[in-house]
Amino acid sequence: MTDHVTAPRSRTRRNANDTFLTFSLGDENFALPILRVREIIGISDITPVPRMPPHVRGVLNLRGKVIPVIDLRRRLGFDPVQDHKRTCIVIIQAGSGADAILVGTVVDRVSEVRDIPPSSVEPPPRLGSGVDLACITGVGKSGKHVVMLLDVDKVAGRDELTSASNKG
Amino acid sequence: MSPQDREAIAEAALLFDPADAAARAALAKRFGDAAADADLHDGARAAASEGAALLAGPAQDATFAQRIATLCETILAEPLPQAQPVDRSALEEFLTRAAGDGDELAGLVLGWSHGDGEAQADLRRRFHTLKGDAGMLGLAPLQEVCHAAEDALIGSAPPVDALLAACDWIGIEVAHLAGGPPPQRSEEDVIGLFAEPRRQLGEILVESGAAQPETVAAALLEQARTPGRRIGELLVERGAVHASDVSAALAQQNGGSRTHAATMRVEVDRVDQLSDAVGELGIAFAMLGGSVDRGDRRIATLFGRIERLLRTAQDQADRLRMIPVRPAFLRAERAAREAAARLGRQLEVCMSGAGTELDKAVVEGLADPLLHLVRNAVAHGIEMPGDRGTKDVIGRITLSAVRREGRVEIAVQDDGRGLDRARILAAAAAKGLPQPPAEASDREVWELIFLPGFSTSERVDGISGRGVGLDVVRNAVTDLRGRIRIDSSPGTGTSFTLVLPPTLAAVDGLSLSCGGHRFIVPTSSVRACVRPRQGDLAPAAGHGRLLPHQGRLLPWRPLPDLLGIGAIASKRPQAVVIGSGNRQAALAVDQIIGRSQAILKPVPGLPEIPGIAGASIGSDGRIELVLDPEALLDACDHPTLREAS
C-alpha cells in the first residue's frame, strides 16, 4: 500500500483528443482535430486538374507525393478570395487505415492550437449559418471565440473528393 | 525418465552429500522412479535399484558417496530419449507424397542450372516443405540433408553437383524408409558436399596482399614447434601483419568465402519508398542548385560530388526494381512446346537476350502476352512438318530481348508461313470490321488482327483461337505503355515486336502547354508534331474540323476542349498527332515545349479523370499531368463521351 496521492493533473496538460488546430475563413473560426493534422505549409504551386468540382483546387507536390488540395472556403460555402500572405495549406489525414489519404486544405489563416474539452462543445445549430452543416460536428467555445469543429472525413474524405457535387 | 529426473541424478553424481538427509530422501525417490522406468535399459534400472537400496540403508563411509556417484553415471549413460515413436500412418502418407520428390527436385535443379529463375523459388519451397515434414516425423537425416540443400539455394550460382547428389540421396532415402535398400552415401557425406572447402588463413592473407608468402611460411614453421598456437596470433606477434587484416581474413574464411552475389528479399513497397525519396532528393538538390552561388570553389567541388553521388543513388534505386526477362521467356518456351506437342508441330525454341533487365512489374505483365504470342505462332505460324517445303521440318520460334534507344524490344519471331493479307482482309470483312482502303500498306492490314473480335482460326482448339484474340495482347502491352509492331513476309515467317519502356514509372514524354496548363503526352503514342496553316484544316460534318495528314483526314480537336479547361490562346496552334493502332487524331495545343521524362505518381483520393493517366513531378518540382492517349482518342471518336463524364 502506498499512501502517496497522485498530484492533480496539470491544467496545461493536453488530452490530444480534445486538442484542435483553429483557423479562420473570413470572420468565422474553425477547428480541426490536431490528431488529423499532419503539417501546415505556405500556399505553394497548386496544379489545377481538369474536370474536378470547384472546391478541388488541384494537386500539389508534398515531398514527392502528389496530394489533392481542396479550397475550404468553397467546400464550406464561402465566397472564394484571392490567396494572400497568410493563406496556407493545412495537410490533414482523411479516412483511416487503408483508406487514409492526405489532403491539403486551403484556409485563410491558421490561428493556434487549443484545448476544447467535450464539456464546452455544443451540437451544431440547426439553422442560421451559411456553412455546410454536414461538415460540422459541434460548436465549441475557446476563450471568447466560438469555433466550429470540422468533421475531417466529411470535409475531405474520398467520397467528398470523388463526388462532383459542390457547395460553391 | 523425465528430464527433471535426469538433471537431479546428474547433479547428485557431482554434488551428493551423504550427510544431507533431505537430499538422500530426494535422490532415493529419483532412483526408485528410475528403477521402475520400463524405458530404461536393464543396466540403468539395476543401478537405480542398487542406489535406492543403498540410500535406504544407513549412511556409510566415504566410499558410499563415491558409489552413489558411480551409480548415477551408470544411469545417465542411458542414451537420450528418442523422438516420440513415429505415427505410422503419418509416415506412410508422407512417404507416398514424397515418393517422386527426388526425381522432381533433380529436374528443378537442372532447370535452375539452365537459368529458370522460377525453378529456384520452387526448389527453395520444396526443400523447405520436405525439411518441415521430415522434422515433424523425426526423420533427422532427411531433415538435415534438406536443410543443407535449402541453404545452398541462396545466390545465383547453384552448386549443381551437390544439389543433384542431395536429390538422389533424398529419393533413395524416401524409398528406403518405405522398405527399399538404404542409400550408399551417409547423410554426412551428402551434407559435406555443400560445404565449401575451408581455405587456409595464410593463403587468404597472402592472396589479399596482407602478408608475404615467406612470412607465412616462417610462422607455419613456428606453429609446428609450438602446437596450439594459432597462425594469426603468431603473425601478429611477429609484427608481420595487422590484427585487423587477420580478423578480415578470418571473416572471409568463415563466412564470406562465397564468391557469388548473396541475395535478400525486400518488399517492393520499401524499394518504392526508397526510389521516391531518392527522386525527391534529386529535385530538392536541383532547386538548391539554382539558389546557391557556385563561384566559391569549395562549394562548386562539393556540389559536383553530391551531384555524382546522387546520380549513382538514382541509378541504383532504379535498378533495384529491375529483373531479367528470363522467367517470362521460360514460361513462353514451355507453352510453345506444349502447344507444338498438341498440334503435331515440330519445334525448336531459341532465346537471346534473356538477361535483359526490365522493371519487375513489366516482366510480370509481359508473361501473359508472350504466352499468347507463342501459342499463336505455333498454331497459325509454324506449318505441319509435311507442309514446310524447302524449310527445315523443325519450325523455329525465337524469343529475343534487346535494349534500343532507352527502350526494350522483345520479339517473338517464327519461321512459319507468314501472315496472309487476303485472308486477313476477308476475315475482317466477314466479321464486319472496318475495311482499310485497298492501297493500305501491309502494316495497316496487320493492324486488323489486333481488333477485338478478329480471329482467322476456323477451329476452337484450346491452344489459340479461343475467341480471345490478339486484342488482349495489345491491351496488355498498352497497359505496360508499350506498343506492338508486326513484320511478316509470306513463307518466311512473322515477328511480333513489343517495344516497351524498361520501367513502368518513367515515361518518355512530350511537354505541351495549353490554356495555361502543362501536360505531358507519352511519346509512345505521338505520331507527329504539326503546325498547320489556317487553310489546311477541312471542315467536318457536324462540328469540328479535320486535318489532312499523310493521306488521311484526322479529327482536329483542341486539347482544352477535350479536357474541358478553357480554350486555345495561340492564333496558330501546334498539334500533336497521337495514334494507337489504326486510330489517329490531332490534338491542338498552344505550344509543344519539348521532350521530358515523366515519373508517374498515383494521386490517391482523386477520381479517375478521363484523358488523364496520372501526375508526374517535373525536374523543377512542379506537377505536370500526364495524358492518357487511348482515352483522348476515344473522346475524339465519340464527342458525346466527354459530356457524359
Chai-1 contact restraints between the chains, C-beta under 6 A:
chainA,res_idxA,chainB,res_idxB,connection_type,confidence,min_distance_angstrom,max_distance_angstrom,comment,restraint_id
A,D45,B,R622,contact,1.0,0.0,6.0,A-B,restraint_1
A,T47,B,I623,contact,1.0,0.0,6.0,A-B,restraint_2
A,P50,B,L563,contact,1.0,0.0,6.0,A-B,restraint_3
A,P50,B,G564,contact,1.0,0.0,6.0,A-B,restraint_4
A,P50,B,I565,contact,1.0,0.0,6.0,A-B,restraint_5
A,R51,B,G564,contact,1.0,0.0,6.0,A-B,restraint_6
A,R51,B,I609,contact,1.0,0.0,6.0,A-B,restraint_7
A,V59,B,V603,contact,1.0,0.0,6.0,A-B,restraint_8
A,V59,B,A615,contact,1.0,0.0,6.0,A-B,restraint_9
A,V59,B,I623,contact,1.0,0.0,6.0,A-B,restraint_10
A,N61,B,I617,contact,1.0,0.0,6.0,A-B,restraint_11
A,N61,B,G621,contact,1.0,0.0,6.0,A-B,restraint_12
A,N61,B,I623,contact,1.0,0.0,6.0,A-B,restraint_13
A,R63,B,E280,contact,1.0,0.0,6.0,A-B,restraint_14
A,G64,B,D276,contact,1.0,0.0,6.0,A-B,restraint_15
A,G64,B,E280,contact,1.0,0.0,6.0,A-B,restraint_16
A,V66,B,K601,contact,1.0,0.0,6.0,A-B,restraint_17
A,V66,B,V603,contact,1.0,0.0,6.0,A-B,restraint_18
A,V66,B,A615,contact,1.0,0.0,6.0,A-B,restraint_19
A,P68,B,G605,contact,1.0,0.0,6.0,A-B,restraint_20
A,P68,B,L606,contact,1.0,0.0,6.0,A-B,restraint_21
A,I101,B,P604,contact,1.0,0.0,6.0,A-B,restraint_22
A,I101,B,G605,contact,1.0,0.0,6.0,A-B,restraint_23
A,R158,B,G605,contact,1.0,0.0,6.0,A-B,restraint_24
A,L161,B,G605,contact,1.0,0.0,6.0,A-B,restraint_25
A,L161,B,L606,contact,1.0,0.0,6.0,A-B,restraint_26
A,T162,B,P607,contact,1.0,0.0,6.0,A-B,restraint_27
